[in-house]
Amino acid sequence: MNHSARDDGRFGEGTRAVRAGLPEPVKHEPTLPGPVFAAHFHLPGEVTGPYAYGRDDNPTWTLLERAIGELEAPGDDVETLVFSSGMAAISAVLFSQLQSGDAVVLPSDGYQALALVREQLEAYGIEVRTAPTGSDAQLDVLDGAKLLWIESPSNPGLDVCDIRRLAEAARARGALVAVDNTLATPLGQRPLDLGADFAVASGTKQLTGHGDVLLGYVVGRDGEAMAAVRRWRKTVGAISGPMEAWLAHRSLATLQLRVDRQNVTALAVAEALRERPEVTGLRYPGLSDDPSHKIASQQMRRYGSVVSFTLPTRARAERFLEALRLVEDATSFGGVRSTAERRRRWGGDAVSEGFIRLSVGAEDAEDLIADVLRALDESAG
């Protein structure tokens, strides 16, 4: 198990983020050892010990996995596995836990790549049921399912469901529960504490926060279930490079600083957008009048860096994005530099042509708000 006795859950989140996963200090050695580049390790005689071949384990992964486990489940005995991307982590859970004849429940409004996963699951003879995130609608299709997949807040619509309620209902029916925690991060919510069997995330986003690393992870308490996830990683070879793992671990030290700054600014941006008549469908769980705020406030400690809203037309949305100066027109979210995109351009999300997903970065709130409002003004013409 990737559990460190150094963190028994008493530390504050900032302290934990700064020190998560660090090895015991050794004189003249770095506090965070550099990446270990190795396809194989010295292995005379019997195969014993943690490191034998680079597809199975790596010392750099070990430290990062320990760190993520300390953030997702402080003080608890959990196992963490890192992957080459968020989709690799998602696929590892789904395809390691399900087989032909099983049923799985997926959100109908989740990350658009889930549609590709659905096609592959169905090709393998797995029944896929879907329901929207809002109003805990997945409850209605749980009977007989082997696995419930939750995405809360949902991407890109930012709906929130009652994770504890859904997890309890799934457990009563004998189903496993996995929660995509990408938008919230471990500092926003801890799915394992809410009853989930797996916490899964793309570390590409706010966890690493600089838009330069592809990474995913799975955290779980059940040894047998996690052993299956580990076998899937070994079989498929969906492993993180040591440099990416090291960069991710280095980035964790500023996680609380980044998340707190971005959350405060995201709320301020959402409040400014609320005053604009051309903006409809504004969603941010931290807004007191957001449809998801009540349940979000009960299970989330922070509400995330993403704000979504709709402009009247595709042309207006494109003019708005072109007029922005401090916000990059790019996909992904959670980085220190603000990004935004007209989400419908990918064709996979059930959103309108003018739907904007805005990821708030670490810029000064006043500068960012001024830029967004100016771009709205300029796009009107």
N, C-alpha and C positions, 0 to 999 in steps of 0.2 A: 504494500500500500504506500502511496506517495503522501505520507503524513510526517510533518515535522513537529517534534516535541517543543520546539522553540516558540511555537505560537499555539497557545491553548485557548485562543478565543478572547483573551482579555485585552489585547491591544486595540487601539483605535484604528480606523481604516487607513488613515494616512501613514501611520507607523507600519502597518501591515503591508501596504503597497510598496513602501520604500525598502522593506527588509525581506519581503516574501521570497522564499526559496534560496536564500543565500546559504552557502556552506559555512561550517564552523571556521572561524578565522585561523589561518596558518601564517606564521611569521614570514614575511617577505613574499607572500603570495597575494594576488589581487583579490579584492573583496568579491568580485564577480568574475570567475575565470573566463577566459576567452573561449570562443567556439572550438570544439574538438572536431577536426576534419579527419574522419577515419572510415574506410569501407570495411576494414577488419581490424581485429585486436589480437595481440599475442594470446595464444590459447593452447599451450602444451597439455597433453594428457586428457583427462576427462573434461567434459563440458560443464563447468561450474562457474559461478560468479555472474555478475550482471551483464557483462559486455563481451559479446562474441563476434557479432556481425552487424554491420551498420544499418541494415534494414530492420533489425529487431530493437535495438536500443542504442542510445548515445548519451554520454555524460551531460552534454549541453541540454538535451531534452529533459533529462532527469531533474535538473535544477528548475527549468521552466515549469515542468509538470507539478513539481512540489509547490512552486509559487502560485500557480493558478488554483490548485487545490486549497491552498490557504486562504485565497480570496473567495472562492465559491462556497467553501464549507469550513470556516475557521474553527479550529479545535476538534474537528471530526476526522474519523478515519475514512478517507476516500481514496479512490484511484483516479488518476488523471492521465489521459493520453492526448498527445498533440499530433496534428495532422498537417498535410500540405496546404489545406484550405478549409474554409467553412463547409463547402459542399462535400469535401472528403469526409469531414466529421459527421455531417448529416447522413451521408450515404452509409457510413460505417455502422451507425446505430440501426438504421432501417433494414439494411440488408443482412446484418448479423443476427437480428432478433426475429425476422419474419421468414416464413417459408410458404411454399405453395399450399393454398387452402386457408391460410390465415387472413384476417381482416385488419386493416389499419385505418385510423381516422386522421385525416389531414385537414388543416384549415383551407377553406376555399379562397381566402384572401391573403394567403401567406406569400412568402418570397417567390418570385416568378419561376425560379428554377425548380421549384417543387413540382411543376407541371411535367417537366422532363423525368423527374423521379417517379411520378405517378405512372407514366407510360412504361417505364422499366419494371416497376412493381407488378403492374397488370400483365406484362409479358411473361413474368415468372409465375403467374397464376395466383397472385395475391389480390384480394378484394380491397379496393380503395374507396372509402366513403369520405365525403367532404361536407363541411359546414362552416359558416362564417365564425369569426372570433367573437364578435359582439354578442351580448346576451347569453353567453355560455352555450351557444347553439349546438356545440359538439356533444352535449349531454344526450341529445335526442337520438344519436346514431352510435352510441357506445356498446350496446348489447352485443356480446359475442366477439368483440374486437380483441386482438392480441396486444395492440399498441395504440396509444393516443399520442399524437404529435401536436404540441401547443406552440404557438408563436405569439408572444405577448410582451410588449406591444407588437402589433402586426406591422409588416412592412409591405407597402408604403402607407397604408391607411391609418395606422396608429390606433387601432381598436385594442381594447384590453379585456381579458376575461379573468374570471376568478380562478386562479390556478389551484388554490387549495380545494375549492369545491369540486373542480373537475378531477383533480388527483384522487380525492376521496371516493368519488363516484366510480372512477376507473378501477381503483384498487378493489372496491366492493364487487366488481365484475371480473376480477382476475386479470386486468389489463395493465401493462407497463405504461409509464408516462415519461415522455421526453419533452423538455422545454427548450426552445430556441431562445437563448438569453442574449443575443447579439445586441439588440437595441438598448437593452437596459444596462448591460455589463454587470459583473458581480457586485459593484458598488451601488447599483440601482435596485437589484432584487436578487435573492438567492433561491432558485427553484427547488433545490434539495430540501431546504428548510420548509418549503410550502408543500412538500409531499411528492415531488417528482423523483423518478428513478435515475434520470439522466439530465444533466445540464449540458447543453451543447451550444457552441457559438462559433462565429467567424471572428478570429482574432485579427483579421485584416482591418476591421473597422476601429471602434473607439478603444478597444483594449490596447492596441499598439499605437494608434492615433496619428501616424505620420504619413500614411498613404504610400508606404514603401515596402510593406511586408505582406505576403499571403500566408495565412495560418488559420488553423481550426483546432478545436479541442472538444473532448468529451470528458465529463466528470461523473462518476457514479459511486454508489456505496456497495452495490451487490457484486460480490466477487465473480460469480458465475456469469452474470450478464456482461461485466466488463472484460472477462476473459474472452468472450465471443467477439467483442469489439476489437480487442487486441489481435485475435486471430485474423479478423478481417483486414486490419491494417497490415499485418505481415503478408497475407495472401495477395492483397492488391498492391502493396508497396506504396501506399499513399502517405509518405513520410515527409516531415519537415526537414529542410536542409539545416545543418547546424548554424549557419550564419543567420538564417531567418529566426531560428529559435533564440539565438543570443540577442539579436536586435529586439525581439519581443520582450525578453526578460529585462533588458536594459530599459525599455520603454515603460514597464510597469511601475518604475519608481515615481513617475510623474502622473500616474493614472488618476489619483484623487485630485491633484491640482487641475488637471485638464477637465475631468468630469465636472467638478464643481464650477469652474469658470464657464464651461460650455452650457451647463444646465441653467445657470443664472441668466446668461445671455439669450438662450433659446426662449425662456419665458418672456423676457423683455421684447424680443422680436415678435413673438406670438401676440403679445398685448398690443404692440404697435400695428400689426396686421389686422387685428380685430376692429380697428377704427376705420379701415379702408372699405368704402362701399363696393369696390370692384372685386374684393376678395370674398369668396364663398367657401363653404365646406372646410373652414379652418379647424385643424386638429392639433392639439398638443395636450397630453395627459395632465400636465401641470397647471393648465388653465382651470380656474375654479368652476367655470361653466362648461367645460368639455364633457361630452357624454360619458367618458370613461374615468373622469376624475375621482369619483367616489371610490370605486374599487381599486383604482391605481394608488390612491392615497393609503389604502389599507395594506397593500402588499409591496409597494415600491418605496424606496428611500430617496431615490432621485428619478427624474422623469425622462431623461435622455436629451440628446442634442438635436433631434430631428423634429421639424415642424412641417406639416403638409397643408396645402390649400389649393384652391382652384381659381384660375383667372377665366374670363368669359369665353375666350376662344383660343385655338391653337396659335394663331398669329400673335395675339396679345401676349401669350406666354413666351413665345420665341423672342419677341421684341424685349420683353422684360429680362430674360436671361442674357440677351446680347448687351443690354444697357448696364448690367452689373459690372462693377470694377473690382470689388473686394471678394467676389464670390465666383469660383471657377465653375464652368459648365462641365460637370463630370459626374460619373456614376460613383457608387459607394457612398459612405457616410462615416461620421465619427472622427474625422481628421482635424488637426489644429488649424487647417485652412478651410474656410467655408466653401461648400460646394452646393450646387443645385442642378436639377435637371427636370425637363418635361418628361415625366415618367412614361407616358403613353408611347414615346418614340420607340420603345423596345417591343411594344405590341403584346406583352404578356400579362399585363395587369388590367383588371376590370375597373379602370378609372377613365375620366373624361380627357379629352384632348388638351384641355388647359390645366391639368393637374400638375402641381409643382411639389417636388420633395426637396426641401431645403435642409441641409445639414449645417448647423451653426458651429463655427470654429472658435478659435481662441483670440480673435481680434477684439479690440475694444468695442464694447456694446454700442456706444454712441456712434462710432464710425460705421459699424455694420448696419445699424438701423437706418442711419442717414443714407447709406448706399442703397438699401432695399427700397426705401420710400422714394428716393430720387429716381430709381429705375422704374418704379411703378408709374411715377408722373410722366417720365419720358416715353414709356411704352403706350401711354394712352393715345398718343397721336398716330 
